Amino acid sequence: MTIRFGFYGRVSTEDNQDPEASRAWQLHRARALIESRGGEVVAEFFDVDKSRSIPWQLRPHAAALIEELKDPERGFDAVVIGEPQRAFYGNQYSLTFPLFEHFGVPLWVPEVGGPIDPVNEAHDMIMGVFGGLSKGERNRIKIRVRAAMAAITATEGRFLGGRPPYGYSLQDAGPHPNPGKAADGRRLRRLVADPVTSRVVRWIYSEFLKGRGYLDIAEDLTLQGILSPSASDPGRNKHRDQRAWSKYAVRVILTNPRYTGHQVWNKQRKDEILLDIENVALGTTTKQRWNTKDQWIWSEHPVHDAIVSVEEYQRVQEILATRARGQFSQRPHPTRRPYAFRGVLFCGYCERRMQGNWNNHQALLPVPFPRPVRHRQRARPSQGRLPSGVGDSG
């Protein structure tokens, strides 16, 4: 009699493995266990790009498997996994196996040599050990990767991937130094200053050092017809508004140390946060948070084209720090005109957040686009303009 099996496996980017290859060898291990006993895999549940720290209920295919367990008409009689370290992390086994036991679905594991016996203490202990090993392995991977990236940044200044900052483009820098990655066609890349957008970055720094603010610079760039960072690279910024410069885009440019020609890493970190502090069993989610500047890793020497000098960048940071101290040294003033929908309304056309404005004794919520050109010219006729040719894109 053939035993019908559902197969579960998982792979994530942190494992640095090809998803198809990982699925193949996990499935091979599972079949090697069950086929000699008349088993056949009739259903597959394989999570890709999901960290092992994510609980089963939040992994798409693992959650689908749990739902199938609840169905008396499910298409399989038992479940087999390819490797326990990839399926269970920490205490996930002790939180998940009771569901298999409750619905009467045996769970087969290669390391156990067959189905897990619910009353066998040795089986329970072994699976608990694999959960701890999985957690330890993940932590070791994180430590090794972070140490390697810190060393590569400091000594080589190698471009470590991601989207190039506004003002730069990517240039081929030769084959990858890792022989395995080079054999796969991977190549190094380096940042080079874009002839047009790099001039915009220099202009932003110059105007800010003259005393202008974020919003003032953003409005001026929009009115001059300069494409915003999102509009300059629309293919990778589809989720952002591309109609105008925002003050946040200006701030990102003014606080990015890579414009000095140095590679900088470890500006952000990933913290695991409990999904529900009242129910620890739900597991954690990962959030990115900013590190303090003393934790940033700078390359020892400039490694790509510098758009601004280190001295200019440091002067800008000192001004920003001074403004921040002045801004928060006083207690905030309560608004005289509260708006019922403050901070929750967005424009249906451009998706920008609408801001409150009081006009003719009425509360209005317009979209904060730049002021009319004629008004800006009357208010600041002597402001610096971009060099000729840079603003011809609009």
Salt bridges, closest charged atoms under 4 A:
GLU14 OE2 - ARG52 NE 3.69
GLU14 OE1 - ARG138 NE 3.20
ASP15 OD2 - ARG10 NH2 3.58
ASP15 OD1 - ARG52 NH2 2.68
ASP15 OD2 - ARG86 NH1 3.24
GLU44 OE1 - ARG23 NE 3.00
GLU67 OE2 - LYS70 NZ 3.21
ASP77 OD1 - ARG4 NH2 3.01
GLU83 OE1 - ARG86 NE 3.03
GLU111 OE2 - ARG29 NH2 3.11
GLU137 OE1 - ARG52 NH1 3.37
GLU156 OE1 - ARG158 NH2 2.77
ASP172 OD1 - ARG187 NE 2.69
GLU207 OE2 - LYS210 NZ 3.17
GLU207 OE1 - ARG212 NH1 2.95
ASP216 OD2 - ARG212 NE 3.06
ASP216 OD1 - ARG376 NH2 3.22
ASP216 OD2 - ARG380 NE 3.51
GLU219 OE1 - ARG371 NH2 2.66
GLU219 OE1 - ARG376 NE 3.98
ASP220 OD2 - ARG212 NH2 2.81
ASP220 OD1 - ARG385 NH1 2.82
ASP233 OD2 - ARG236 NH2 3.02
ASP241 OD2 - ARG352 NH1 3.22
ASP271 OD2 - ARG269 NE 3.07
ASP271 OD2 - ARG289 NH1 3.60
GLU272 OE2 - ARG138 NH1 2.40
